[in-house]
Amino acid sequence: MKPSKTIGRILKFGTLWSTSGFVFTVVLQIYARFFLENAPSWTEEASRLFFIYAIAFASGLALKNNYYVHLDMFFNRFNPKIKRRILFAIPFVTFILFGLIMIFSIQLIILGIPERSPSMEFNMGFAFFSIFIMSSAICYYALIQILQSFKSDKK
C-alpha cells in the first residue's frame, strides 16, 4: 500500500473516532444534565479534546481534497500567468508555515508533559500533540501539491 493511502486512512480513522467520541461525550453531557442529579465534570473537557483532535486529523484531509475556502472572485480576475504563480505559492507558503508550527509544537508538547488537565488529570502533552498531527498532515499534503506542480511544469 502506498504511504499516501496509509496516511490518508490513518487520518480518516482518527477523524472518525475523534468525531464519534465528541458526539458521545456531548450526548452523555446532555443526558446527564436532564436526567441525573450531577453531570460528570469530565465530559466538557473530554468533548473539547475530542473536537480538537477531530480538527487536527481532518485538516490534512481538507487540504488533500481541496476543501478550504477560496476567494474565486479575486482569483478569477488575474491573468493565467499570475494564477499559475499563486497556485504554486499557496502550497509552498502553507508548507513553510505549518513546518514551523510542527517544529515548535514539539517544544510545546515537551512543556506540556509535566502539566495535568483540570478535571481528567491527563498529560497536557497529549492535548498539545494534536498541533503536531495537524501541522504534519498539512505539511505532507502541501508537499505533495508542490511536487505535483513541479511535475506539471515540466510537461
SVG drawing of the C-alpha trace seen along z (x, -y; Angstrom):
<svg xmlns="http://www.w3.org/2000/svg" viewBox="-34 -41 45 43">
<polyline fill="none" stroke="black" stroke-width="0.4" points="0.0,0.0 1.3,-3.5 2.3,-5.8 -0.2,-8.4 -3.1,-5.9 -1.9,-4.7 -1.6,-8.3 -5.0,-9.1 -6.5,-6.1 -4.9,-6.9 -6.3,-10.5 -9.7,-9.3 -9.7,-6.8 -8.6,-9.4 -11.2,-11.8 -14.0,-9.2 -13.0,-8.2 -12.5,-11.7 -15.8,-12.9 -17.6,-9.8 -16.0,-10.5 -17.1,-14.1 -20.7,-13.2 -20.8,-10.6 -19.5,-12.9 -21.8,-15.7 -24.8,-13.4 -23.7,-12.0 -23.4,-15.5 -26.9,-16.5 -28.4,-13.3 -26.7,-13.8 -27.9,-17.4 -31.5,-16.4 -31.8,-13.1 -29.1,-12.8 -28.6,-14.9 -25.0,-15.7 -23.4,-15.8 -20.0,-14.3 -17.4,-17.0 -15.1,-15.3 -17.5,-15.4 -16.9,-19.0 -13.1,-18.6 -13.3,-15.3 -15.6,-16.8 -13.2,-19.7 -10.3,-17.3 -12.2,-15.1 -13.2,-18.2 -9.6,-19.4 -8.3,-16.0 -11.1,-15.8 -10.0,-19.1 -6.3,-18.0 -6.9,-14.8 -9.3,-16.3 -7.2,-19.3 -4.7,-17.4 -7.6,-15.6 -9.2,-19.0 -6.0,-20.2 -5.7,-16.9 -9.3,-17.2 -9.2,-21.0 -12.0,-21.7 -10.6,-25.0 -12.3,-28.3 -11.1,-30.1 -11.8,-33.6 -12.6,-32.9 -14.0,-36.4 -10.5,-37.9 -8.6,-34.9 -10.5,-34.8 -9.6,-38.4 -5.9,-37.6 -4.2,-36.7 -3.2,-33.0 0.5,-33.6 -0.3,-35.2 -2.8,-32.5 -0.2,-29.8 2.3,-31.6 -0.4,-31.9 -1.3,-28.2 2.3,-27.4 2.9,-29.9 0.0,-28.8 1.2,-25.2 4.8,-26.5 3.8,-29.1 1.5,-26.6 4.3,-24.1 6.7,-26.7 4.1,-28.0 3.0,-24.6 6.5,-23.3 7.4,-26.0 4.3,-25.2 5.3,-21.5 8.8,-22.2 7.7,-24.5 4.8,-22.2 7.4,-19.6 8.7,-22.2 5.1,-22.8 4.5,-19.1 7.6,-18.8 6.5,-21.8 3.1,-20.2 4.3,-16.9 4.5,-17.9 1.2,-19.7 -2.1,-18.0 -5.6,-18.8 -8.0,-20.1 -10.8,-17.5 -9.4,-14.5 -5.9,-14.7 -4.3,-13.6 -1.0,-14.8 -1.3,-18.1 1.4,-17.0 -1.3,-14.7 -3.5,-17.6 -0.7,-19.6 0.2,-16.6 -2.9,-17.5 -1.0,-20.5 1.8,-18.3 -0.7,-15.9 -2.4,-18.9 0.7,-20.6 2.5,-17.4 -0.6,-16.3 -0.9,-19.7 2.8,-19.7 2.6,-16.3 -0.3,-17.2 1.2,-20.6 4.5,-18.9 2.5,-16.5 0.9,-19.6 4.3,-21.2 5.7,-18.1 2.7,-17.8 3.1,-21.4 6.7,-20.7 5.7,-17.7 3.0,-19.7 5.5,-22.5 7.9,-20.0 5.3,-18.8"/>
</svg>
